[in-house]
Amino acid sequence: MARVKIEQIIEHLDYGMKRALEDAIEHVLRVQIDRNQLYREFCRAVGRKCSTWETVPDQYVEVS
């Protein structure tokens, strides 16, 4: 098993994650949202709900 810092991974992927969250919310709820505010709240929620270090199966991690 590998350990990852989930908050840092999410922050690293912020460009695509912001747009994906925005698209998902707008598709499901049919409302316009502020993608930056949504992403900030999402990151805060991850920080509250997840451990600093999360354990993931090795097959989900590739070291380059």
mmCIF file of the N, C-alpha and C atoms, coordinates in Angstrom:
data_MODEL
# 
_entry.id   MODEL 
# 
loop_
_atom_site.group_PDB 
_atom_site.id 
_atom_site.type_symbol 
_atom_site.label_atom_id 
_atom_site.label_alt_id 
_atom_site.label_comp_id 
_atom_site.label_asym_id 
_atom_site.label_entity_id 
_atom_site.label_seq_id 
_atom_site.pdbx_PDB_ins_code 
_atom_site.Cartn_x 
_atom_site.Cartn_y 
_atom_site.Cartn_z 
_atom_site.occupancy 
_atom_site.B_iso_or_equiv 
_atom_site.pdbx_formal_charge 
_atom_site.auth_seq_id 
_atom_site.auth_comp_id 
_atom_site.auth_asym_id 
_atom_site.auth_atom_id 
_atom_site.pdbx_PDB_model_num 
ATOM 1   N N  . MET A 1 1  ? 0.837   -1.179 0.000   1.00 0.00 ? 1  MET A N  1 
ATOM 2   C CA . MET A 1 1  ? 0.000   0.000  0.000   1.00 0.00 ? 1  MET A CA 1 
ATOM 3   C C  . MET A 1 1  ? 0.887   1.249  0.000   1.00 0.00 ? 1  MET A C  1 
ATOM 4   N N  . ALA A 1 2  ? 0.431   2.249  -0.702  1.00 0.00 ? 2  ALA A N  1 
ATOM 5   C CA . ALA A 1 2  ? 1.148   3.523  -0.771  1.00 0.00 ? 2  ALA A CA 1 
ATOM 6   C C  . ALA A 1 2  ? 0.393   4.563  0.059   1.00 0.00 ? 2  ALA A C  1 
ATOM 7   N N  . ARG A 1 3  ? 1.129   5.566  0.492   1.00 0.00 ? 3  ARG A N  1 
ATOM 8   C CA . ARG A 1 3  ? 0.496   6.660  1.227   1.00 0.00 ? 3  ARG A CA 1 
ATOM 9   C C  . ARG A 1 3  ? 0.628   7.933  0.407   1.00 0.00 ? 3  ARG A C  1 
ATOM 10  N N  . VAL A 1 4  ? -0.450  8.704  0.354   1.00 0.00 ? 4  VAL A N  1 
ATOM 11  C CA . VAL A 1 4  ? -0.447  9.961  -0.393  1.00 0.00 ? 4  VAL A CA 1 
ATOM 12  C C  . VAL A 1 4  ? -1.001  11.079 0.482   1.00 0.00 ? 4  VAL A C  1 
ATOM 13  N N  . LYS A 1 5  ? -0.535  12.270 0.226   1.00 0.00 ? 5  LYS A N  1 
ATOM 14  C CA . LYS A 1 5  ? -1.078  13.457 0.889   1.00 0.00 ? 5  LYS A CA 1 
ATOM 15  C C  . LYS A 1 5  ? -2.219  13.955 0.006   1.00 0.00 ? 5  LYS A C  1 
ATOM 16  N N  . ILE A 1 6  ? -3.426  13.566 0.361   1.00 0.00 ? 6  ILE A N  1 
ATOM 17  C CA . ILE A 1 6  ? -4.582  13.791 -0.501  1.00 0.00 ? 6  ILE A CA 1 
ATOM 18  C C  . ILE A 1 6  ? -4.841  15.265 -0.780  1.00 0.00 ? 6  ILE A C  1 
ATOM 19  N N  . GLU A 1 7  ? -4.715  16.119 0.219   1.00 0.00 ? 7  GLU A N  1 
ATOM 20  C CA . GLU A 1 7  ? -4.973  17.550 -0.010  1.00 0.00 ? 7  GLU A CA 1 
ATOM 21  C C  . GLU A 1 7  ? -4.003  18.134 -1.030  1.00 0.00 ? 7  GLU A C  1 
ATOM 22  N N  . GLN A 1 8  ? -2.730  17.738 -0.951  1.00 0.00 ? 8  GLN A N  1 
ATOM 23  C CA . GLN A 1 8  ? -1.749  18.260 -1.898  1.00 0.00 ? 8  GLN A CA 1 
ATOM 24  C C  . GLN A 1 8  ? -2.009  17.732 -3.304  1.00 0.00 ? 8  GLN A C  1 
ATOM 25  N N  . ILE A 1 9  ? -2.469  16.513 -3.403  1.00 0.00 ? 9  ILE A N  1 
ATOM 26  C CA . ILE A 1 9  ? -2.795  15.958 -4.724  1.00 0.00 ? 9  ILE A CA 1 
ATOM 27  C C  . ILE A 1 9  ? -3.951  16.734 -5.338  1.00 0.00 ? 9  ILE A C  1 
ATOM 28  N N  . ILE A 1 10 ? -4.982  16.993 -4.553  1.00 0.00 ? 10 ILE A N  1 
ATOM 29  C CA . ILE A 1 10 ? -6.134  17.737 -5.058  1.00 0.00 ? 10 ILE A CA 1 
ATOM 30  C C  . ILE A 1 10 ? -5.717  19.146 -5.461  1.00 0.00 ? 10 ILE A C  1 
ATOM 31  N N  . GLU A 1 11 ? -4.885  19.791 -4.647  1.00 0.00 ? 11 GLU A N  1 
ATOM 32  C CA . GLU A 1 11 ? -4.403  21.128 -4.993  1.00 0.00 ? 11 GLU A CA 1 
ATOM 33  C C  . GLU A 1 11 ? -3.575  21.099 -6.270  1.00 0.00 ? 11 GLU A C  1 
ATOM 34  N N  . HIS A 1 12 ? -2.777  20.067 -6.453  1.00 0.00 ? 12 HIS A N  1 
ATOM 35  C CA . HIS A 1 12 ? -1.952  19.941 -7.658  1.00 0.00 ? 12 HIS A CA 1 
ATOM 36  C C  . HIS A 1 12 ? -2.828  19.811 -8.909  1.00 0.00 ? 12 HIS A C  1 
ATOM 37  N N  . LEU A 1 13 ? -3.970  19.181 -8.778  1.00 0.00 ? 13 LEU A N  1 
ATOM 38  C CA . LEU A 1 13 ? -4.873  18.948 -9.908  1.00 0.00 ? 13 LEU A CA 1 
ATOM 39  C C  . LEU A 1 13 ? -5.953  20.020 -10.020 1.00 0.00 ? 13 LEU A C  1 
ATOM 40  N N  . ASP A 1 14 ? -5.757  21.175 -9.389  1.00 0.00 ? 14 ASP A N  1 
ATOM 41  C CA . ASP A 1 14 ? -6.832  22.147 -9.263  1.00 0.00 ? 14 ASP A CA 1 
ATOM 42  C C  . ASP A 1 14 ? -7.426  22.630 -10.578 1.00 0.00 ? 14 ASP A C  1 
ATOM 43  N N  . TYR A 1 15 ? -6.636  22.832 -11.606 1.00 0.00 ? 15 TYR A N  1 
ATOM 44  C CA . TYR A 1 15 ? -7.171  23.360 -12.865 1.00 0.00 ? 15 TYR A CA 1 
ATOM 45  C C  . TYR A 1 15 ? -8.280  22.451 -13.415 1.00 0.00 ? 15 TYR A C  1 
ATOM 46  N N  . GLY A 1 16 ? -7.979  21.180 -13.585 1.00 0.00 ? 16 GLY A N  1 
ATOM 47  C CA . GLY A 1 16 ? -8.970  20.248 -14.119 1.00 0.00 ? 16 GLY A CA 1 
ATOM 48  C C  . GLY A 1 16 ? -10.080 19.925 -13.133 1.00 0.00 ? 16 GLY A C  1 
ATOM 49  N N  . MET A 1 17 ? -9.722  19.846 -11.860 1.00 0.00 ? 17 MET A N  1 
ATOM 50  C CA . MET A 1 17 ? -10.720 19.509 -10.839 1.00 0.00 ? 17 MET A CA 1 
ATOM 51  C C  . MET A 1 17 ? -11.772 20.604 -10.723 1.00 0.00 ? 17 MET A C  1 
ATOM 52  N N  . LYS A 1 18 ? -11.365 21.864 -10.779 1.00 0.00 ? 18 LYS A N  1 
ATOM 53  C CA . LYS A 1 18 ? -12.322 22.968 -10.702 1.00 0.00 ? 18 LYS A CA 1 
ATOM 54  C C  . LYS A 1 18 ? -13.361 22.854 -11.811 1.00 0.00 ? 18 LYS A C  1 
ATOM 55  N N  . ARG A 1 19 ? -12.891 22.628 -13.007 1.00 0.00 ? 19 ARG A N  1 
ATOM 56  C CA . ARG A 1 19 ? -13.791 22.560 -14.141 1.00 0.00 ? 19 ARG A CA 1 
ATOM 57  C C  . ARG A 1 19 ? -14.678 21.316 -14.085 1.00 0.00 ? 19 ARG A C  1 
ATOM 58  N N  . ALA A 1 20 ? -14.123 20.205 -13.634 1.00 0.00 ? 20 ALA A N  1 
ATOM 59  C CA . ALA A 1 20 ? -14.913 18.976 -13.520 1.00 0.00 ? 20 ALA A CA 1 
ATOM 60  C C  . ALA A 1 20 ? -16.009 19.126 -12.474 1.00 0.00 ? 20 ALA A C  1 
ATOM 61  N N  . LEU A 1 21 ? -15.691 19.714 -11.325 1.00 0.00 ? 21 LEU A N  1 
ATOM 62  C CA . LEU A 1 21 ? -16.704 19.948 -10.298 1.00 0.00 ? 21 LEU A CA 1 
ATOM 63  C C  . LEU A 1 21 ? -17.783 20.896 -10.805 1.00 0.00 ? 21 LEU A C  1 
ATOM 64  N N  . GLU A 1 22 ? -17.368 21.956 -11.459 1.00 0.00 ? 22 GLU A N  1 
ATOM 65  C CA . GLU A 1 22 ? -18.325 22.915 -12.007 1.00 0.00 ? 22 GLU A CA 1 
ATOM 66  C C  . GLU A 1 22 ? -19.261 22.234 -12.997 1.00 0.00 ? 22 GLU A C  1 
ATOM 67  N N  . ASP A 1 23 ? -18.708 21.473 -13.917 1.00 0.00 ? 23 ASP A N  1 
ATOM 68  C CA . ASP A 1 23 ? -19.531 20.773 -14.909 1.00 0.00 ? 23 ASP A CA 1 
ATOM 69  C C  . ASP A 1 23 ? -20.513 19.816 -14.248 1.00 0.00 ? 23 ASP A C  1 
ATOM 70  N N  . ALA A 1 24 ? -20.041 19.072 -13.251 1.00 0.00 ? 24 ALA A N  1 
ATOM 71  C CA . ALA A 1 24 ? -20.903 18.095 -12.580 1.00 0.00 ? 24 ALA A CA 1 
ATOM 72  C C  . ALA A 1 24 ? -22.063 18.784 -11.864 1.00 0.00 ? 24 ALA A C  1 
ATOM 73  N N  . ILE A 1 25 ? -21.765 19.839 -11.120 1.00 0.00 ? 25 ILE A N  1 
ATOM 74  C CA . ILE A 1 25 ? -22.806 20.561 -10.380 1.00 0.00 ? 25 ILE A CA 1 
ATOM 75  C C  . ILE A 1 25 ? -23.807 21.182 -11.347 1.00 0.00 ? 25 ILE A C  1 
ATOM 76  N N  . GLU A 1 26 ? -23.308 21.836 -12.374 1.00 0.00 ? 26 GLU A N  1 
ATOM 77  C CA . GLU A 1 26 ? -24.204 22.489 -13.326 1.00 0.00 ? 26 GLU A CA 1 
ATOM 78  C C  . GLU A 1 26 ? -25.045 21.472 -14.090 1.00 0.00 ? 26 GLU A C  1 
ATOM 79  N N  . HIS A 1 27 ? -24.493 20.312 -14.364 1.00 0.00 ? 27 HIS A N  1 
ATOM 80  C CA . HIS A 1 27 ? -25.243 19.272 -15.075 1.00 0.00 ? 27 HIS A CA 1 
ATOM 81  C C  . HIS A 1 27 ? -26.352 18.693 -14.195 1.00 0.00 ? 27 HIS A C  1 
ATOM 82  N N  . VAL A 1 28 ? -26.035 18.409 -12.952 1.00 0.00 ? 28 VAL A N  1 
ATOM 83  C CA . VAL A 1 28 ? -27.000 17.783 -12.044 1.00 0.00 ? 28 VAL A CA 1 
ATOM 84  C C  . VAL A 1 28 ? -28.040 18.780 -11.545 1.00 0.00 ? 28 VAL A C  1 
ATOM 85  N N  . LEU A 1 29 ? -27.582 19.941 -11.114 1.00 0.00 ? 29 LEU A N  1 
ATOM 86  C CA . LEU A 1 29 ? -28.495 20.907 -10.493 1.00 0.00 ? 29 LEU A CA 1 
ATOM 87  C C  . LEU A 1 29 ? -29.027 21.954 -11.457 1.00 0.00 ? 29 LEU A C  1 
ATOM 88  N N  . ARG A 1 30 ? -28.424 22.052 -12.627 1.00 0.00 ? 30 ARG A N  1 
ATOM 89  C CA . ARG A 1 30 ? -28.840 23.031 -13.632 1.00 0.00 ? 30 ARG A CA 1 
ATOM 90  C C  . ARG A 1 30 ? -28.772 24.468 -13.102 1.00 0.00 ? 30 ARG A C  1 
ATOM 91  N N  . VAL A 1 31 ? -27.689 24.759 -12.358 1.00 0.00 ? 31 VAL A N  1 
ATOM 92  C CA . VAL A 1 31 ? -27.470 26.105 -11.832 1.00 0.00 ? 31 VAL A CA 1 
ATOM 93  C C  . VAL A 1 31 ? -26.048 26.541 -12.157 1.00 0.00 ? 31 VAL A C  1 
ATOM 94  N N  . GLN A 1 32 ? -25.842 27.839 -12.266 1.00 0.00 ? 32 GLN A N  1 
ATOM 95  C CA . GLN A 1 32 ? -24.503 28.387 -12.463 1.00 0.00 ? 32 GLN A CA 1 
ATOM 96  C C  . GLN A 1 32 ? -23.850 28.534 -11.094 1.00 0.00 ? 32 GLN A C  1 
ATOM 97  N N  . ILE A 1 33 ? -22.582 28.232 -11.000 1.00 0.00 ? 33 ILE A N  1 
ATOM 98  C CA . ILE A 1 33 ? -21.867 28.336 -9.735  1.00 0.00 ? 33 ILE A CA 1 
ATOM 99  C C  . ILE A 1 33 ? -20.537 29.054 -9.946  1.00 0.00 ? 33 ILE A C  1 
ATOM 100 N N  . ASP A 1 34 ? -19.960 29.507 -8.868  1.00 0.00 ? 34 ASP A N  1 
ATOM 101 C CA . ASP A 1 34 ? -18.621 30.098 -8.892  1.00 0.00 ? 34 ASP A CA 1 
ATOM 102 C C  . ASP A 1 34 ? -17.632 28.954 -8.674  1.00 0.00 ? 34 ASP A C  1 
ATOM 103 N N  . ARG A 1 35 ? -16.914 28.568 -9.719  1.00 0.00 ? 35 ARG A N  1 
ATOM 104 C CA . ARG A 1 35 ? -16.035 27.391 -9.632  1.00 0.00 ? 35 ARG A CA 1 
ATOM 105 C C  . ARG A 1 35 ? -14.952 27.559 -8.583  1.00 0.00 ? 35 ARG A C  1 
ATOM 106 N N  . ASN A 1 36 ? -14.452 28.777 -8.387  1.00 0.00 ? 36 ASN A N  1 
ATOM 107 C CA . ASN A 1 36 ? -13.398 28.983 -7.391  1.00 0.00 ? 36 ASN A CA 1 
ATOM 108 C C  . ASN A 1 36 ? -13.931 28.815 -5.975  1.00 0.00 ? 36 ASN A C  1 
ATOM 109 N N  . GLN A 1 37 ? -15.106 29.358 -5.709  1.00 0.00 ? 37 GLN A N  1 
ATOM 110 C CA . GLN A 1 37 ? -15.704 29.197 -4.388  1.00 0.00 ? 37 GLN A CA 1 
ATOM 111 C C  . GLN A 1 37 ? -16.031 27.726 -4.125  1.00 0.00 ? 37 GLN A C  1 
ATOM 112 N N  . LEU A 1 38 ? -16.604 27.050 -5.114  1.00 0.00 ? 38 LEU A N  1 
ATOM 113 C CA . LEU A 1 38 ? -16.912 25.629 -4.979  1.00 0.00 ? 38 LEU A CA 1 
ATOM 114 C C  . LEU A 1 38 ? -15.646 24.838 -4.677  1.00 0.00 ? 38 LEU A C  1 
ATOM 115 N N  . TYR A 1 39 ? -14.568 25.132 -5.382  1.00 0.00 ? 39 TYR A N  1 
ATOM 116 C CA . TYR A 1 39 ? -13.330 24.385 -5.196  1.00 0.00 ? 39 TYR A CA 1 
ATOM 117 C C  . TYR A 1 39 ? -12.720 24.638 -3.818  1.00 0.00 ? 39 TYR A C  1 
ATOM 118 N N  . ARG A 1 40 ? -12.781 25.889 -3.345  1.00 0.00 ? 40 ARG A N  1 
ATOM 119 C CA . ARG A 1 40 ? -12.285 26.188 -1.993  1.00 0.00 ? 40 ARG A CA 1 
ATOM 120 C C  . ARG A 1 40 ? -13.059 25.396 -0.950  1.00 0.00 ? 40 ARG A C  1 
ATOM 121 N N  . GLU A 1 41 ? -14.381 25.361 -1.084  1.00 0.00 ? 41 GLU A N  1 
ATOM 122 C CA . GLU A 1 41 ? -15.213 24.618 -0.138  1.00 0.00 ? 41 GLU A CA 1 
ATOM 123 C C  . GLU A 1 41 ? -14.941 23.119 -0.234  1.00 0.00 ? 41 GLU A C  1 
ATOM 124 N N  . PHE A 1 42 ? -14.726 22.635 -1.451  1.00 0.00 ? 42 PHE A N  1 
ATOM 125 C CA . PHE A 1 42 ? -14.404 21.226 -1.654  1.00 0.00 ? 42 PHE A CA 1 
ATOM 126 C C  . PHE A 1 42 ? -13.097 20.876 -0.956  1.00 0.00 ? 42 PHE A C  1 
ATOM 127 N N  . CYS A 1 43 ? -12.076 21.706 -1.109  1.00 0.00 ? 43 CYS A N  1 
ATOM 128 C CA . CYS A 1 43 ? -10.775 21.457 -0.474  1.00 0.00 ? 43 CYS A CA 1 
ATOM 129 C C  . CYS A 1 43 ? -10.894 21.488 1.048   1.00 0.00 ? 43 CYS A C  1 
ATOM 130 N N  . ARG A 1 44 ? -11.680 22.413 1.574   1.00 0.00 ? 44 ARG A N  1 
ATOM 131 C CA . ARG A 1 44 ? -11.900 22.450 3.025   1.00 0.00 ? 44 ARG A CA 1 
ATOM 132 C C  . ARG A 1 44 ? -12.576 21.173 3.507   1.00 0.00 ? 44 ARG A C  1 
ATOM 133 N N  . ALA A 1 45 ? -13.566 20.714 2.748   1.00 0.00 ? 45 ALA A N  1 
ATOM 134 C CA . ALA A 1 45 ? -14.283 19.494 3.131   1.00 0.00 ? 45 ALA A CA 1 
ATOM 135 C C  . ALA A 1 45 ? -13.350 18.286 3.094   1.00 0.00 ? 45 ALA A C  1 
ATOM 136 N N  . VAL A 1 46 ? -12.486 18.215 2.096   1.00 0.00 ? 46 VAL A N  1 
ATOM 137 C CA . VAL A 1 46 ? -11.512 17.122 2.023   1.00 0.00 ? 46 VAL A CA 1 
ATOM 138 C C  . VAL A 1 46 ? -10.616 17.163 3.259   1.00 0.00 ? 46 VAL A C  1 
ATOM 139 N N  . GLY A 1 47 ? -10.180 18.352 3.636   1.00 0.00 ? 47 GLY A N  1 
ATOM 140 C CA . GLY A 1 47 ? -9.330  18.493 4.815   1.00 0.00 ? 47 GLY A CA 1 
ATOM 141 C C  . GLY A 1 47 ? -10.016 18.026 6.093   1.00 0.00 ? 47 GLY A C  1 
ATOM 142 N N  . ARG A 1 48 ? -11.325 18.242 6.181   1.00 0.00 ? 48 ARG A N  1 
ATOM 143 C CA . ARG A 1 48 ? -12.071 17.823 7.376   1.00 0.00 ? 48 ARG A CA 1 
ATOM 144 C C  . ARG A 1 48 ? -12.385 16.329 7.366   1.00 0.00 ? 48 ARG A C  1 
ATOM 145 N N  . LYS A 1 49 ? -12.614 15.759 6.203   1.00 0.00 ? 49 LYS A N  1 
ATOM 146 C CA . LYS A 1 49 ? -13.094 14.384 6.104   1.00 0.00 ? 49 LYS A CA 1 
ATOM 147 C C  . LYS A 1 49 ? -11.993 13.343 5.900   1.00 0.00 ? 49 LYS A C  1 
ATOM 148 N N  . CYS A 1 50 ? -10.853 13.766 5.403   1.00 0.00 ? 50 CYS A N  1 
ATOM 149 C CA . CYS A 1 50 ? -9.781  12.817 5.099   1.00 0.00 ? 50 CYS A CA 1 
ATOM 150 C C  . CYS A 1 50 ? -8.604  13.024 6.043   1.00 0.00 ? 50 CYS A C  1 
ATOM 151 N N  . SER A 1 51 ? -7.831  11.976 6.207   1.00 0.00 ? 51 SER A N  1 
ATOM 152 C CA . SER A 1 51 ? -6.586  12.080 6.956   1.00 0.00 ? 51 SER A CA 1 
ATOM 153 C C  . SER A 1 51 ? -5.571  12.836 6.117   1.00 0.00 ? 51 SER A C  1 
ATOM 154 N N  . THR A 1 52 ? -4.558  13.416 6.778   1.00 0.00 ? 52 THR A N  1 
ATOM 155 C CA . THR A 1 52 ? -3.502  14.088 6.027   1.00 0.00 ? 52 THR A CA 1 
ATOM 156 C C  . THR A 1 52 ? -2.863  13.109 5.052   1.00 0.00 ? 52 THR A C  1 
ATOM 157 N N  . TRP A 1 53 ? -2.567  11.922 5.549   1.00 0.00 ? 53 TRP A N  1 
ATOM 158 C CA . TRP A 1 53 ? -2.016  10.856 4.716   1.00 0.00 ? 53 TRP A CA 1 
ATOM 159 C C  . TRP A 1 53 ? -3.087  9.800  4.529   1.00 0.00 ? 53 TRP A C  1 
ATOM 160 N N  . GLU A 1 54 ? -3.431  9.511  3.286   1.00 0.00 ? 54 GLU A N  1 
ATOM 161 C CA . GLU A 1 54 ? -4.395  8.459  2.970   1.00 0.00 ? 54 GLU A CA 1 
ATOM 162 C C  . GLU A 1 54 ? -3.651  7.280  2.349   1.00 0.00 ? 54 GLU A C  1 
ATOM 163 N N  . THR A 1 55 ? -4.071  6.077  2.694   1.00 0.00 ? 55 THR A N  1 
ATOM 164 C CA . THR A 1 55 ? -3.463  4.867  2.148   1.00 0.00 ? 55 THR A CA 1 
ATOM 165 C C  . THR A 1 55 ? -4.253  4.432  0.922   1.00 0.00 ? 55 THR A C  1 
ATOM 166 N N  . VAL A 1 56 ? -3.526  4.176  -0.157  1.00 0.00 ? 56 VAL A N  1 
ATOM 167 C CA . VAL A 1 56 ? -4.148  3.733  -1.402  1.00 0.00 ? 56 VAL A CA 1 
ATOM 168 C C  . VAL A 1 56 ? -3.414  2.493  -1.905  1.00 0.00 ? 56 VAL A C  1 
ATOM 169 N N  . PRO A 1 57 ? -4.106  1.634  -2.648  1.00 0.00 ? 57 PRO A N  1 
ATOM 170 C CA . PRO A 1 57 ? -3.443  0.451  -3.196  1.00 0.00 ? 57 PRO A CA 1 
ATOM 171 C C  . PRO A 1 57 ? -2.288  0.836  -4.129  1.00 0.00 ? 57 PRO A C  1 
ATOM 172 N N  . ASP A 1 58 ? -1.247  0.039  -4.113  1.00 0.00 ? 58 ASP A N  1 
ATOM 173 C CA . ASP A 1 58 ? -0.057  0.314  -4.929  1.00 0.00 ? 58 ASP A CA 1 
ATOM 174 C C  . ASP A 1 58 ? -0.371  0.472  -6.409  1.00 0.00 ? 58 ASP A C  1 
ATOM 175 N N  . GLN A 1 59 ? -1.362  -0.260 -6.914  1.00 0.00 ? 59 GLN A N  1 
ATOM 176 C CA . GLN A 1 59 ? -1.639  -0.206 -8.358  1.00 0.00 ? 59 GLN A CA 1 
ATOM 177 C C  . GLN A 1 59 ? -2.177  1.161  -8.784  1.00 0.00 ? 59 GLN A C  1 
ATOM 178 N N  . TYR A 1 60 ? -2.537  2.018  -7.832  1.00 0.00 ? 60 TYR A N  1 
ATOM 179 C CA . TYR A 1 60 ? -3.026  3.363  -8.169  1.00 0.00 ? 60 TYR A CA 1 
ATOM 180 C C  . TYR A 1 60 ? -1.926  4.404  -8.129  1.00 0.00 ? 60 TYR A C  1 
ATOM 181 N N  . VAL A 1 61 ? -0.689  3.971  -7.874  1.00 0.00 ? 61 VAL A N  1 
ATOM 182 C CA . VAL A 1 61 ? 0.431   4.892  -7.769  1.00 0.00 ? 61 VAL A CA 1 
ATOM 183 C C  . VAL A 1 61 ? 1.548   4.418  -8.688  1.00 0.00 ? 61 VAL A C  1 
ATOM 184 N N  . GLU A 1 62 ? 2.058   5.326  -9.495  1.00 0.00 ? 62 GLU A N  1 
ATOM 185 C CA . GLU A 1 62 ? 3.199   5.004  -10.358 1.00 0.00 ? 62 GLU A CA 1 
ATOM 186 C C  . GLU A 1 62 ? 4.258   6.057  -10.104 1.00 0.00 ? 62 GLU A C  1 
ATOM 187 N N  . VAL A 1 63 ? 5.429   5.645  -9.782  1.00 0.00 ? 63 VAL A N  1 
ATOM 188 C CA . VAL A 1 63 ? 6.523   6.573  -9.539  1.00 0.00 ? 63 VAL A CA 1 
ATOM 189 C C  . VAL A 1 63 ? 7.314   6.715  -10.829 1.00 0.00 ? 63 VAL A C  1 
ATOM 190 N N  . SER A 1 64 ? 7.499   7.974  -11.258 1.00 0.00 ? 64 SER A N  1 
ATOM 191 C CA . SER A 1 64 ? 8.225   8.172  -12.524 1.00 0.00 ? 64 SER A CA 1 
ATOM 192 C C  . SER A 1 64 ? 9.666   8.510  -12.291 1.00 0.00 ? 64 SER A C  1 
# 
